[in-house]
């Protein structure tokens, strides 16, 4: 295998799903749900669904939020009030999609310090009144068998912190059921 396991899900393995389907955040304007976890021996993929309604936001504020969510404003510096996604493991270690070194790395042979959480896929649709998006996150390495937390913060949308517990043991058992494409 020529794939650094911290980069994302392996391309030669069928991961095993752990159904989850739970809202992490649900307000008048924002709904964020974790739909499932796909477990691999090296780590796990977390499938998120994000929905946002414009509500009473003025045009400028709505365009700024859409630009941040869709990545159409890539030159903008990350703001403290932006959407942040992360995990908190039982040993106290943390990883977020905003504080990992992945984006600037050029050599997959240079392994980062674990744990690491990266966005590795997604898609979205938006208009003048709503946004719907999917995000695929990669957590490396495979989390421990103990329960751990998935954390969301989005201050500009009134979400200081929201957490949901994930079953590390169920994820580890699912990883044992992942199937290689070839022997």
N, C-alpha and C positions, 0 to 999 in steps of 0.2 A: 504494500500500500504506500503510495507516494503522497499521502495527505496528512498534513499536520492536524492532529485531532482537535486542537483548540480553535481552528479556523471555522469549523462548522460540521454539520452531520457528514458522516462518511458516504462517499458515492458508491460504495460497493456492499452496502448492508441495508436490509429492510428493517427499519426500526419497529418496535412494538408499542402500540398505543396504550396510554393510560387515560381513559375518559375522565374528564373533570367537569366541564360545563357549569361554571359558577361565576356569577357576577362578583367582581372585586370592587367596582365602583358603580353606583347607579344614582344619579342625581337628576334634576330637571333638565339639564343640558348634556350630561355625559353618561355613557354606559360603556364600561370596559369589562370584558369577560375573558376568562381563561377557558378555552374550549377543550384543549387536550394537551397531554404531554406525550411526545414520541421518544421512547428510551432506546439508547444505543449503549454498547459497552463503554464508549469513550465519553459520553455526556448525554444531554437530553435537549430536545427541541420543545419550546413552549409556544403554542398557537394562541394568539390573542386576537380578539375582535374589539375594535374601537368604534364607537358611534358618538357623534357630536351634533347637537342641534344649535343653530345660530341663536335662537331666542331673541333677547333684547340687545345683543351685541351690535354696535354700529358697524358700518361697512369697513372702516379701517381696522378695527379690532378683529373682525371676522377674517379679513384677508391676511392679517398677521398670523392668526392661529392656523389657517389653512396652509400658509407658506411654510410654517414650522412643521406641520404634520406631513405634508407631501414632499418636503425637501426642495421645494421650488425656490427657497431663499437660502441656498447653501453657503453663501458668503457671510451670513449673519452669525455673529458669535452666539454661543449657547447662553441663554438667559436662565437665571435662577428660577424663574417662574414657569419654564417649559416643562413638558411632560418628561418625567423620569421614571424608568423602570429598573427594578433591581431585585436581588435576592439577599437574604440574611441567613447564613448557615448556623447550625447549632454551636460551632466552636467560636462564633462571634465574627467570622470573616464575612465580608460583603463584596458584592460585585454589582455594578450598574452599567447600563448601556451608555452612560455619559462619561464614565471615568476609566474606561479600559483603554489600552494602548493600541488596539487593533487597527484603527484607521490609519495610523502613521507607519505601520510596520510594512516592510517590503520583503523580508526574508522569512518564510514560514518555518525555517529551521531554528530561528531565534524564539524559543519558547517563553511566553510570559509567565508571571507568577499567578497561580490559581487562587481563587476561582475567577472565572472570566465570563461575562455575559455580553453577547454581541447580537445585534440585529443582523440576520442573514437572509431575510426575504420579506416579501410583503407586497401589498397592492392596495389601491384605494380608489374611491370615486367620491367626488364632491361637487357641490353646487352652491348657489347663493343662500341656501337654507340648511344644508346638512353635509356631513362628512361620514363616510363608512370606510373603514380600513381594516386590513388584516396585517398582523406582524408576526413573523417567525423569529424567535429568539433562540440562540444556542447557548446553553450553560455547560461550561467545561470546567473541570472534569465532571463525571457522574457524581451527583450529590451523595452525601452519606445516607445511611439507612434511617436515620432519625428524621423527624419532621423538621421542615425548614419553612421560611416565609418568603412569599413573593410580595414585593412592595411597590406601590405606585404613589407618586407625588406629582401634582400638577397645580401649583399655586395660582397660576393665572386663571384657572377654572374653579377655584375654591376648594381644591382637594389638597389638604396639608399632608396627609399620609393615610393610605389604606393598605391593609395587608390581608393575605389569605394564607393559611397553612397548607403546605404540600406534603404528601406522604412519601418520604424518601425511601421507605421500605418497598412500597408498591412500585416506585420508579425503578429501584434496583432489581426487583423481581422481573419486571417487564424487560429490562436490559438483557437479562439472561435468556429471554425468548427472542431477541433480535436474530435475524437470519442473514448470513452472508449470501450474496448473489452467487458466488462461485466458491468451490473448495480450494 
